[in-house]
Structures are given as C-alpha cells and as structure tokens.
Amino acid sequence: MKLLRVPTLCGALLLAVFTGSTTTFAQSPQRSPTETMREFYRMLREKKYREAFGISIYRPAIEALSTEEYNDLKTDFDKMAIAVSEKIPDKVDITGEQISGDVATVFVKVLDADGKERVEPASLIKVDNAWVVGDRENLELVKKSGKKFFFEARISAHHSDVQDMLTKISLAQVAYSQGHNGLFGNMAELITAGFIPKDLEGVETTGYRFQVVRPTDAKSWYATAEPAEYGRTGRLSFYLDASGVRSGDAGGKPLVVKN
C-alpha cells in the first residue's frame, strides 16, 4: 500500500514505532477484513485521517505526529482523499474476501483513468487480534522510519512526480518544435500551447521550482527543478536537456552539470 498518492490498491502510500517500544494496536471492534476496508475508505473520504490510519499499519506513525507535524502533512492527506474519492465510489463495492491465517485479501471495485471498473486486491493483516489495512513488509518499514515515514514518503513522491514532469517537458519540446520549424519553446510558450500544466509556474502542487530555459535563437533548451524547501518538499535537484535527465543532492541549489 502506498500513501500520499492513491492508497493502494495501487501501491504508494505511507509507513513507525514509538521509540524504544513495541508496536501495539489498541483493540478495535471486531471487524471482518471487508468491514475494515470499508471503514478505512469511508474515513479517508470524510478526511478523518487519524481514525483511518488508526485501523491500518500506519497507526504508530500517525499517532507519533505532533499537531504541527500533522497540520504540515494535512494538505498531502487531502490530496490523497480526493484521489480516493475519484477512484472508489461512495459505496465501496467489495466482490470477495480471502483469509489465510493472519493475512487477508479483499477485492475492491475501482475506476481506472478511463472511468472503467476493474477489481483490485487490497491486503490486510491481523495485529493484536484486529484486522488492519496493509501488509507486514510495509509495517516493518513503518517501524524503522517512525513518524519520519510520512515526510520521507512525501519527498519520494515529489521526486517521482518531478521525473514524470520532466519527461512531459521533453515530449512537449518535441511537439512544439514540430510546429515551429524546429525551434523550441520556453515555459510560458509550452504552457500556452497546452503541452505542460500552468501550475508549474508555482510550487504548491509539485513542491519544486521548475524552469525551462531557451536562448534567444530558440535552437536549444534545458530545464531545471529544485525543491521549494530543501529537506521538506524534496532533496534532489534535477537538470534536463536533449541528452536526458540528471539529478543529485545539491542542497536545494541548481544542479551543476559538467559538459
């Protein structure tokens, strides 16, 4: 399961243990795996994040957050809740359930990018005699990371998003040049042409500052991306040109690329 993207069913959301203690889950009402999964998605949809993560492997991480830390992450949780509402109907349709000892799989109907229904498996495990959403492998990641897990997951998601966006910029330059006699565009021109999203002009969506640099002759170009807040929204700096993407930890400064 993945957090801070779409909860898995797809596989990229989040994962803690209190310092020096053993992970324990308070007893919750005896729910079946199916009932637990329904409750998890209902509470995410209602933005009851502490309650939702409380019946998942992320419980130690969410409980360890201070109020300030929780508020810092709330925007990310809100994005996840929107993604859940777009992918899973209000009435969660679970087509089946398989239980093998302390491991269970439920099969959830979701909507793909084209709005078509498909069934995806979701994992649960039994901890302290209660079913919780997630698997043991990721539970171990939670234990190792503690509350840092959420922040590391955000950074990892941003790094992945930047890579995806740089790929879009590269493809945008190809498309733009085909319609402009082989000349390339700057960021404003690529946005106006509809090749890349306008929100790249700010940092709110991606957590990164993007630039598309093109000389006056428009015969070449390169793009850069640096974290808006180093260590909070990202660690890697990126550089893209026609030869590909390079990245490295430059302390939040532009990546120095040697020709």
C-alpha positions as CSV (number, residue, x, y, z in Angstrom):
1,M,0.0,0.0,0.0
2,K,1.2,3.5,-0.8
3,L,0.3,6.6,1.0
4,L,0.4,10.2,-0.2
5,R,-0.6,9.1,-3.7
6,V,-3.5,6.9,-4.2
7,P,-3.9,4.3,-1.4
8,T,-3.1,1.0,-2.6
9,L,-5.0,-0.8,-4.2
10,C,-2.2,0.7,-6.3
11,G,0.8,0.7,-4.0
12,A,2.5,4.1,-3.0
13,L,1.1,5.5,0.3
14,L,2.9,5.5,3.7
15,L,4.6,3.8,6.7
16,A,6.7,3.7,12.7
17,V,7.1,2.7,16.0
18,F,7.3,4.7,19.2
19,T,10.9,5.0,20.2
20,G,12.1,2.0,22.3
21,S,8.6,0.4,22.3
22,T,6.9,-2.4,20.6
23,T,4.2,-1.7,18.0
24,T,0.8,-2.5,19.5
25,F,-2.7,-1.7,18.2
26,A,-5.4,-0.9,20.6
27,Q,-8.3,-3.3,20.4
28,S,-11.0,-2.1,18.0
29,P,-14.4,-3.5,17.4
30,Q,-14.1,-7.0,15.8
31,R,-14.5,-6.2,12.2
32,S,-14.0,-8.6,9.3
33,P,-11.4,-7.7,6.6
34,T,-14.2,-6.4,4.4
35,E,-15.7,-4.3,7.1
36,T,-12.3,-2.9,8.0
37,M,-11.6,-1.9,4.4
38,R,-14.9,-0.2,4.1
39,E,-14.3,1.8,7.2
40,F,-10.8,2.7,6.1
41,Y,-12.0,4.2,2.8
42,R,-15.1,5.8,4.4
43,M,-12.9,7.7,7.0
44,L,-10.4,8.7,4.3
45,R,-13.2,10.1,2.2
46,E,-14.5,12.0,5.3
47,K,-11.0,13.3,5.9
48,K,-10.8,11.6,9.3
49,Y,-7.2,10.7,8.8
50,R,-6.2,9.8,12.3
51,E,-9.1,7.4,12.5
52,A,-8.4,5.9,9.1
53,F,-4.7,5.4,9.7
54,G,-5.7,4.1,13.2
55,I,-7.0,0.9,11.5
56,S,-4.0,0.5,9.3
57,I,-0.3,-0.3,9.6
58,Y,0.3,3.5,9.7
59,R,-1.2,3.9,13.1
60,P,2.1,4.2,15.0
61,A,3.2,6.9,12.5
62,I,0.1,9.0,12.7
63,E,-0.1,8.8,16.5
64,A,3.5,9.9,16.8
65,L,2.9,13.2,14.9
66,S,2.7,16.4,16.8
67,T,-0.2,18.8,16.0
68,E,2.2,21.0,14.0
69,E,3.6,18.0,12.0
70,Y,0.1,16.7,11.4
71,N,-1.0,20.1,10.0
72,D,2.1,20.2,7.8
73,L,1.0,16.9,6.2
74,K,-2.7,17.6,6.0
75,T,-2.5,19.0,2.5
76,D,-0.9,15.8,1.3
77,F,-3.6,13.8,3.1
78,D,-6.3,15.9,1.5
79,K,-4.9,15.2,-2.0
80,M,-5.0,11.5,-1.2
81,A,-8.6,11.8,0.0
82,I,-9.5,13.4,-3.4
83,A,-7.7,10.6,-5.2
84,V,-9.7,8.0,-3.2
85,S,-13.0,9.7,-4.0
86,E,-12.2,9.8,-7.7
87,K,-11.1,6.1,-7.8
88,I,-13.6,4.5,-5.4
89,P,-17.4,5.1,-5.3
90,D,-19.1,6.3,-2.2
91,K,-20.4,2.8,-1.7
92,V,-17.3,0.7,-1.6
93,D,-18.1,-2.4,-3.7
94,I,-16.1,-5.4,-2.5
95,T,-16.5,-8.5,-4.6
96,G,-14.9,-11.0,-2.4
97,E,-12.6,-11.8,0.6
98,Q,-9.9,-14.4,1.2
99,I,-8.4,-15.2,4.6
100,S,-5.4,-17.3,5.3
101,G,-4.4,-17.2,9.0
102,D,-3.4,-13.7,9.9
103,V,-3.4,-12.5,6.3
104,A,-6.4,-11.4,4.2
105,T,-7.1,-10.1,0.8
106,V,-10.3,-8.2,-0.2
107,F,-11.2,-7.5,-3.8
108,V,-12.3,-3.9,-4.4
109,K,-14.0,-2.4,-7.5
110,V,-12.3,0.7,-8.6
111,L,-12.4,3.1,-11.5
112,D,-9.4,3.4,-13.8
113,A,-8.3,6.5,-15.6
114,D,-10.8,5.9,-18.3
115,G,-13.7,5.6,-15.8
116,K,-14.0,1.8,-16.4
117,E,-14.5,-0.5,-13.5
118,R,-11.9,-3.1,-12.5
119,V,-11.2,-5.2,-9.5
120,E,-8.0,-4.7,-7.5
121,P,-6.8,-6.7,-4.5
122,A,-6.1,-5.0,-1.2
123,S,-4.1,-6.6,1.7
124,L,-4.9,-6.7,5.4
125,I,-3.1,-8.4,8.3
126,K,-4.2,-9.3,11.8
127,V,-2.4,-7.4,14.6
128,D,-3.3,-7.8,18.2
129,N,-6.3,-9.8,17.1
130,A,-7.7,-7.0,14.9
131,W,-7.6,-6.7,11.1
132,V,-5.7,-3.6,9.9
133,V,-5.1,-2.4,6.3
134,G,-1.7,-3.1,4.9
135,D,0.9,-5.8,4.8
136,R,3.7,-7.0,7.1
137,E,6.5,-5.9,4.8
138,N,5.4,-2.3,4.9
139,L,4.6,-2.5,8.6
140,E,8.3,-3.2,9.1
141,L,9.1,-0.1,7.1
142,V,6.9,1.9,9.4
143,K,8.7,0.6,12.4
144,K,12.1,1.5,11.0
145,S,11.1,5.0,9.9
146,G,8.8,6.1,12.7
147,K,6.9,9.3,12.1
148,K,9.6,10.3,9.5
149,F,7.9,7.8,7.2
150,F,5.2,10.3,6.1
151,F,7.8,13.0,5.4
152,E,10.1,10.6,3.5
153,A,7.1,9.4,1.5
154,R,6.2,12.9,0.5
155,I,9.8,13.6,-0.6
156,S,9.9,10.3,-2.6
157,A,6.5,11.1,-4.2
158,H,7.8,14.6,-5.2
159,H,10.9,13.1,-6.7
160,S,8.8,10.7,-8.8
161,D,6.5,13.5,-9.8
162,V,9.4,15.7,-11.0
163,Q,10.8,12.8,-13.1
164,D,7.4,12.4,-14.7
165,M,7.0,16.2,-15.3
166,L,10.5,16.4,-16.9
167,T,9.5,13.6,-19.3
168,K,6.4,15.7,-20.2
169,I,8.6,18.7,-20.8
170,S,10.9,16.8,-23.1
171,L,8.0,15.4,-25.1
172,A,6.5,18.9,-25.1
173,Q,9.6,20.3,-26.7
174,V,9.5,17.7,-29.4
175,A,5.9,18.5,-30.2
176,Y,6.4,22.3,-30.0
177,S,9.4,22.2,-32.4
178,Q,7.5,20.2,-34.9
179,G,5.0,23.0,-35.2
180,H,7.6,25.8,-35.1
181,N,10.2,25.0,-37.7
182,G,12.4,23.1,-35.3
183,L,12.5,25.9,-32.8
184,F,12.0,25.2,-29.1
185,G,9.7,26.9,-26.5
186,N,10.2,28.5,-23.1
187,M,8.0,27.6,-20.2
188,A,5.3,30.2,-20.9
189,E,5.1,29.2,-24.6
190,L,4.8,25.5,-23.7
191,I,2.0,26.3,-21.2
192,T,0.2,28.5,-23.7
193,A,0.4,25.7,-26.3
194,G,-1.2,23.3,-23.8
195,F,1.8,20.9,-23.6
196,I,2.5,21.3,-19.9
197,P,0.3,22.4,-16.9
198,K,0.2,26.0,-15.8
199,D,0.7,25.0,-12.1
200,L,4.4,24.5,-13.0
201,E,4.7,28.3,-12.6
202,G,4.2,27.8,-8.8
203,V,5.5,25.3,-6.2
204,E,2.2,24.4,-4.4
205,T,1.4,21.3,-6.5
206,T,4.8,19.8,-7.0
207,G,6.9,21.2,-4.2
208,Y,9.5,22.1,-6.8
209,R,10.6,25.2,-8.7
210,F,10.7,24.5,-12.5
211,Q,12.4,26.5,-15.2
212,V,12.6,25.9,-18.9
213,V,15.5,27.9,-20.3
214,R,15.7,28.6,-24.0
215,P,18.2,31.0,-25.6
216,T,17.0,33.8,-27.9
217,D,17.7,31.8,-31.1
218,A,15.4,29.0,-29.7
219,K,17.6,26.3,-31.2
220,S,18.4,24.6,-27.9
221,W,16.9,24.3,-24.4
222,Y,17.3,22.9,-20.9
223,A,15.1,22.6,-17.9
224,T,15.8,22.6,-14.1
225,A,13.9,21.7,-11.0
226,E,14.9,22.4,-7.4
227,P,13.0,21.7,-4.2
228,A,11.0,24.7,-2.9
229,E,12.0,23.8,0.6
230,Y,15.1,21.6,0.8
231,G,14.6,18.6,3.1
232,R,10.8,19.2,3.3
233,T,9.5,19.1,-0.2
234,G,12.5,17.4,-1.8
235,R,16.2,16.7,-1.6
236,L,17.3,16.2,-5.2
237,S,17.9,18.9,-7.8
238,F,17.3,18.0,-11.5
239,Y,18.7,19.0,-14.8
240,L,17.1,18.0,-18.2
241,D,18.3,18.6,-21.7
242,A,18.1,16.7,-25.0
243,S,20.5,14.1,-23.7
244,G,18.3,13.2,-20.7
245,V,17.7,13.8,-17.0
246,R,20.4,14.1,-14.4
247,S,19.8,14.5,-10.6
248,G,21.7,14.9,-7.4
249,D,21.7,16.3,-3.9
250,A,22.8,19.9,-4.3
251,G,21.5,21.2,-1.0
252,G,18.5,22.7,-2.8
253,K,20.6,24.7,-5.2
254,P,20.6,24.2,-9.0
255,L,22.4,21.1,-10.1
256,V,25.8,21.8,-11.6
257,V,26.2,19.8,-14.8
258,K,29.6,19.4,-16.4
259,N,29.7,19.2,-20.2
